[in-house]
Amino acid sequence: MHYLVGDLQGCCDAFDRLLAEIGFSPSRDRLHVLGDLVNRGPQSLRTLERLRGLGPSATCLLGNHDLHLLAAAEHVRPLHRSDTLGEILASPEREGWLDWVRQCPLADTAHGWLLVHAGVVPQWDAAQTLALAGEVGALLRGPDLAAFLRVMYGNEPLRWDASLTGPDRWRFVINVLTRIRFCSDDGTLDFATKDAAAAAPPGFRPWFEVPDRRTAGTPIAFGHWSTLGLRLEPMLMALDTGCVWGGRLSAVRVDGGRRELVQVPCS
């Protein structure tokens, strides 16, 4: 049984309830967690412990909060008042945890679904999305992590161009895969608006509503957008249901063409 799981954000108690609800068996089942494993919730370290303990039964994507953990560890970004990363950073196994996080991909596939944390731009198809995720993932796993993280942050460039190289290319890929919500029909990104789909600023729309996007024929599952809420559509699943904000933690079974939703409440 293969399950796609929405944003955990350090809510390990809810994750344990979800595993119990689906009767998870590491020898039989497989989880695909859609990023934002840690932060804001009260049990970031316990969440990593639980996920790593599942071994090959769990594949986890990187989300923006997971990248923030790496950046804070390298003193590239300061911790925010709302961050809950202190236990990881103070752990005697700190380097092991950070290395484990670095191995997580930025995009993946499962039973015909393209898996990303946030979304894609209209110019990319599934193959290009996976290739670009792999390109940037290799840098995150490479020997110059701190140097990469120092050029990773920022909103520019706002539009994809195949001729992009170096930090501009890497930054754009990171921003799309871990931050996108709204974009224009030509793929220009908007980072100012974090509200629900109806709050799109003039000239923009949710990335998955852009006409003729190249992934329109590819089923895509993503998290990241808690104000969007649960969406279970034939070619689209949005699974960040705001667990860290007192909502629910969601999983959907997808093997064999299934679409079976499992949810548990979050405190």
Phi, psi and omega per residue, in radians:
M1 nan 2.236 -3.128
H2 -1.964 2.224 -3.110
Y3 -2.104 2.363 2.936
L4 -1.641 2.346 -3.016
V5 -2.177 2.346 3.120
G6 -1.307 -3.059 -3.011
D7 -1.023 2.215 3.112
L8 -1.546 -0.788 3.106
Q9 0.854 0.776 3.051
G10 1.320 0.321 3.126
C11 -1.716 1.271 -3.002
C12 -1.244 -0.579 3.103
D13 -1.036 -0.772 3.110
A14 -1.144 -0.665 3.116
F15 -1.102 -0.731 3.089
D16 -1.087 -0.694 3.102
R17 -1.130 -0.662 3.121
L18 -1.132 -0.771 3.120
L19 -1.060 -0.704 3.109
A20 -1.172 -0.682 -3.107
E21 -1.111 -0.659 -3.137
I22 -1.573 -0.030 -3.127
G23 1.099 0.764 -2.997
F24 -1.068 2.320 3.079
S25 -2.195 2.043 -3.120
P26 -1.031 -0.466 -3.128
S27 -1.388 -0.277 -3.056
R28 -2.056 -0.596 -2.920
D29 -1.900 2.867 3.119
R30 -2.429 2.321 3.076
L31 -1.861 2.497 3.022
H32 -2.194 1.776 -3.055
V33 -1.604 2.269 -2.911
L34 -1.562 0.488 3.026
G35 1.684 3.037 -2.965
D36 0.928 1.105 3.118
L37 -1.256 -0.595 -2.986
V38 -2.225 2.954 2.934
N39 1.559 2.473 -3.103
R40 1.402 -0.694 3.052
G41 -1.390 2.917 -2.958
P42 -1.463 -0.088 -2.971
Q43 -2.322 0.947 -3.087
S44 -1.103 -0.805 -3.130
L45 -1.142 -0.776 3.115
R46 -1.057 -0.615 3.119
T47 -1.121 -0.776 3.081
L48 -1.103 -0.708 3.106
E49 -1.034 -0.766 -3.124
R50 -1.151 -0.768 -3.107
L51 -1.161 -0.811 3.134
R52 -1.116 -0.596 3.127
G53 -1.144 -0.339 3.110
L54 -1.396 -0.170 3.076
G55 0.993 -2.403 -3.090
P56 -1.214 -0.064 3.105
S57 -1.341 -0.178 -3.137
A58 -2.273 2.215 2.989
T59 -1.962 2.263 -3.038
C60 -2.126 2.272 3.017
L61 -1.448 2.789 3.006
L62 -1.529 2.336 3.003
G63 -1.984 3.109 -3.109
N64 -1.083 -0.587 3.121
H65 -1.251 -0.545 3.088
D66 -1.224 -0.670 3.047
L67 -1.146 -0.625 3.092
H68 -1.096 -0.660 3.059
L69 -1.012 -0.829 3.137
L70 -1.094 -0.727 -3.124
A71 -1.173 -0.682 3.100
A72 -1.157 -0.677 3.140
A73 -1.127 -0.553 3.136
E74 -1.613 0.135 3.127
H75 1.062 0.490 3.065
V76 -1.507 -0.564 3.108
R77 -2.274 2.476 3.098
P78 -1.331 2.713 2.999
L79 -1.249 2.498 3.077
H80 -1.625 2.830 -3.137
R81 -1.059 -0.534 -3.109
S82 -1.548 -0.027 -3.134
D83 -1.240 2.580 3.094
T84 -2.231 0.873 -3.067
L85 -1.843 -0.017 -3.019
G86 -1.029 -0.717 -3.116
E87 -1.101 -0.655 3.116
I88 -1.168 -0.822 -3.069
L89 -1.196 -0.436 3.124
A90 -1.664 -0.051 -3.064
S91 -1.198 2.479 3.013
P92 -1.042 -0.396 3.117
E93 -1.719 0.368 -3.063
R94 -0.823 -0.888 -3.063
E95 -1.139 -0.614 3.089
G96 -1.147 -0.705 3.117
W97 -1.160 -0.760 -3.133
L98 -1.120 -0.684 3.113
D99 -1.151 -0.666 3.107
W100 -1.089 -0.762 3.123
V101 -1.089 -0.714 -3.116
R102 -1.083 -0.425 -3.119
Q103 -1.385 -0.220 -3.101
C104 -1.235 2.429 -3.135
P105 -1.374 2.909 3.075
L106 -1.669 -0.240 3.077
A107 -2.739 2.733 -3.091
D108 -2.772 3.124 3.035
T109 -2.316 2.685 3.066
A110 -2.733 2.081 3.064
H111 0.853 0.794 3.075
G112 1.535 -0.112 3.136
W113 -1.652 2.369 2.931
L114 -1.485 2.214 -3.066
L115 -1.930 2.181 3.063
V116 -2.432 2.825 3.104
H117 -1.322 -0.803 -3.010
A118 -2.019 -0.849 -3.105
G119 2.844 -2.879 -3.141
V120 -2.441 2.805 3.041
V121 -1.581 2.781 -3.032
P122 -1.130 -0.376 -3.101
Q123 -1.346 -0.266 -3.058
W124 -1.687 2.414 2.893
D125 -1.659 -3.112 -3.059
A126 -1.121 -0.746 -3.106
A127 -1.103 -0.728 3.133
Q128 -1.201 -0.649 3.098
T129 -1.028 -0.823 -3.139
L130 -1.150 -0.685 -3.140
A131 -1.146 -0.766 3.130
L132 -1.173 -0.665 3.078
A133 -1.080 -0.705 3.109
G134 -1.159 -0.650 3.127
E135 -1.073 -0.825 -3.129
V136 -1.307 -0.620 3.102
G137 -1.045 -0.625 3.103
A138 -1.109 -0.607 3.086
L139 -1.202 -0.683 3.116
L140 -1.139 -0.516 3.137
R141 -1.590 -0.106 -3.033
G142 -1.398 -3.128 -3.035
P143 -1.344 -0.232 -3.073
D144 -1.950 0.857 -3.076
L145 -1.018 -0.841 -3.085
A146 -1.044 -0.719 3.130
A147 -1.122 -0.695 3.108
F148 -1.134 -0.791 -3.096
L149 -1.102 -0.548 -3.136
R150 -1.168 -0.406 3.129
V151 -1.870 0.072 -3.047
M152 -1.365 -0.499 -3.005
Y153 -1.576 2.562 3.135
G154 2.322 2.787 -3.073
N155 -1.685 -0.157 -3.107
E156 -1.760 2.544 -0.051
P157 -1.337 2.769 -3.089
L158 -1.678 -0.117 -3.102
R159 -2.432 2.461 -3.126
W160 -1.218 2.420 2.993
D161 -2.476 2.217 -3.081
A162 -1.078 -0.305 3.138
S163 -1.481 -0.065 3.115
L164 -1.032 2.445 3.098
T165 -2.385 2.889 3.013
G166 1.024 -2.575 -3.049
P167 -0.971 -0.631 3.128
D168 -1.090 -0.732 3.124
R169 -1.145 -0.859 -3.091
W170 -1.103 -0.743 -3.114
R171 -1.112 -0.730 3.137
F172 -1.106 -0.767 3.137
V173 -1.063 -0.824 3.099
I174 -1.014 -0.808 -3.084
N175 -1.102 -0.687 3.132
V176 -1.185 -0.905 -3.001
L177 -1.225 -0.415 -3.066
T178 -2.116 -0.083 -3.045
R179 -2.333 -0.343 -2.979
I180 -1.057 2.439 2.907
R181 -2.274 -1.061 -3.110
F182 -1.938 2.548 2.966
C183 -2.609 2.891 3.082
S184 -1.500 3.048 -3.105
D185 -1.148 -0.381 3.082
D186 -1.633 0.145 3.057
G187 1.556 0.154 3.078
T188 -1.226 2.301 -3.045
L189 -1.510 2.596 2.982
D190 -2.158 2.181 -3.138
F191 -1.925 -0.029 -3.048
A192 -1.384 -0.482 -3.005
T193 -1.804 2.211 -3.124
K194 -2.148 0.186 -3.099
D195 -1.453 -2.983 -3.104
A196 -1.193 3.002 -3.038
A197 -0.995 -0.613 -3.102
A198 -1.179 -0.234 -3.103
A199 -1.598 0.275 -3.123
A200 -0.960 2.302 3.099
P201 -1.208 2.817 -3.122
P202 -0.956 2.318 3.118
G203 1.507 0.002 -3.115
F204 -2.194 2.831 3.082
R205 -2.666 2.844 3.053
P206 -0.922 2.452 -3.027
W207 -0.952 -0.554 -3.062
F208 -1.436 -0.079 3.094
E209 -1.762 0.034 3.137
V210 -1.169 2.221 -3.127
P211 -1.101 2.463 3.013
D212 1.115 0.397 3.047
R213 -1.108 2.606 -2.980
R214 -1.300 -0.234 3.065
T215 -1.690 0.225 -3.068
A216 -1.044 -0.513 -3.141
G217 -1.631 0.143 -3.116
T218 -1.949 2.172 3.033
P219 -1.103 2.266 -3.092
I220 -2.205 2.341 3.030
A221 -2.075 2.437 -3.089
F222 -2.647 2.933 3.074
G223 -2.112 -2.302 2.923
H224 1.288 -0.646 -2.901
W225 -1.887 1.386 -3.042
S226 -1.150 -0.554 -3.136
T227 -1.296 -0.232 3.044
L228 -1.302 -0.642 -3.140
G229 1.428 -3.113 -3.105
L230 -1.190 2.290 3.011
R231 -2.333 2.156 3.076
L232 -2.170 1.632 -3.112
E233 -2.039 2.865 -3.086
P234 -0.953 -0.628 -3.079
M235 -2.077 0.211 -3.038
L236 -2.652 2.349 2.991
M237 -2.317 2.166 3.021
A238 -1.903 2.087 -2.928
L239 -2.113 0.164 2.995
D240 -1.497 1.755 -3.100
T241 -1.854 0.543 2.925
G242 1.186 0.662 -3.137
C243 -0.969 -0.803 -3.066
V244 -1.160 -0.313 3.132
W245 -1.742 0.259 3.125
G246 1.575 0.254 3.114
G247 -1.499 -2.234 -3.134
R248 -2.297 2.718 3.005
L249 -1.767 2.264 -2.985
S250 -2.058 2.485 2.991
A251 -2.390 2.581 3.104
V252 -2.285 2.225 3.057
R253 -1.399 2.274 -3.011
V254 -2.156 -0.093 -3.118
D255 -1.224 2.633 3.122
G256 1.110 0.440 3.140
G257 1.319 0.204 -3.113
R258 -1.290 2.896 3.038
R259 -2.577 1.092 -3.035
E260 -1.738 1.997 -3.084
L261 -1.514 2.341 3.024
V262 -2.223 2.256 3.121
Q263 -2.328 2.595 3.006
V264 -2.293 2.623 3.117
P265 -1.278 2.675 3.119
C266 -2.096 2.394 3.132
S267 -1.447 nan nan
